[in-house]
Amino acid sequence: MTTHPRIAVVGAGPGGLTCARILQRHNIAVAVYDREAGPHVRNQGGSLDLREDNGQIALREAGLLDEFFRLSRLEGQEMRQLDPAGRILFHHTPDEGERFKPEIDRGDLRDLLLNSLAPGTVHWGHTLTSLEGPDEGPRRLRFADGPAVEADLVVGADGAWSTVRAAVSAALPEYTGISFLEAWFHDVENQHPEIAALVGQGGAAAADGSRGLFAQRNSGDHIRVYVIQRLPRTWIRDAGLTLQDTDALRTFLAEQFRDWSPALRRLFTDNDGGYVDRPINALAVPHTWDHNPTVTLLGDAAHLMPPLGVGVNLAMLDACELALAIAHNDTVANAIRAYEQTMLPRSNEWQKTLDHGAEELISTELPDFVDGEGP
């Protein structure tokens, strides 16, 4: 890049932070804006696998791959597939030193990226309300609190309900018809040894064609479980329940899974605390937009998909390719064009694949990529 554009990344998730890190490694200034008040105001979510052919490529360009391997869990690559009776149908145990897709907690990955940035890069407590200005720029970012900011390039890394997306696309996420209900187990080796033994060191999944369960080992001796069902978006209300009705929800789920083994039913009846409702939304396929010389998208803002193990990986690969395009092109507009010529076809192919995979979540044979990424 021969000029010094003002670059604003909206969203301090793994995609936005990866983009900022690689830009800074190429001595390109960047500011990141995030609506959260700080980096640790909420739990960042479940465990992720970062894959050799996408997420790890981005970490290598970011100069963080060795640190990632130090923090990640190679044993987390273990995967079990069971039938509703609890019999193991498939069991992958990683080879010694296997590094194709190690697991890392989302919060640990975010901290790794945050700590790699120059101090002051991320501006917390900035909720973007509108993006103004002509297509040719400059763009004006207005926030709910604080002064407006001008930028020559705005990168929408602000997730499923992206505000930046509206500058290039009218698309909005739609409910897929698949519902995840999340449950937690803590101190599992001491308090829930049977659950720990059932899940192993990675993940365990089961399905019967109408519903499914996916349990995922997290660091700190936690296990996160997702009850997967094809139901209306309003299924809890339609059943006359609320999310706070933990006992009633357990009774409802026990009836839904009445033919399953007691060991598997314990994944949603013996959990610590209540549940979290996570309806699965996605963007329509294909999701494309006309080239804009001052705005582009990455990750869920560009291609929201079901959580089948590749979302964060693709977001980080997007971020890597965009940052390198900015570093190696003479103008922002040319960088955006080069990036989108690769990103859009790739993401649309993945969206088509994962749209089918969302249905397989509750089929009797789960897709082989349902092993690394929770919502």
Buried (B, 14 or more C-beta within 10 A) or exposed (E): BEEEBBBBBBBBBBBBBBBBBBBBBEEBEBBBBBBBEEBEEEEBBBBBBBBEEBBBBBBBBBEBBEBBBEBBBBBBBBBBBBBBEBEEEEEBEBEEEEBBBBBBBBBBBBBBBBEBBEEEBBBBBBBBEEBEBEBEBBBBBBBEEEEEBEBBBBBBBBBBEBBBBBBBBEBBBEEBBBBBBBBBBBEBEEEBEEBBEBBBBBBBBBBBEEBBBBBBBBBEBBBBBBBBBBBEBEBBEEEEBEEEBBEBBBEBBEEBBEEBBEBBBBBBBBBBEBBBEBBBBBBEBEBBBEEBBBBBBBBBBBBBBBBBBBBBBBBBBBBBBBBBBBBEBEBBBBBBBBBBEBBBEBBBEBBEBBBEBBBBBBBBEBBBBBBBBBB
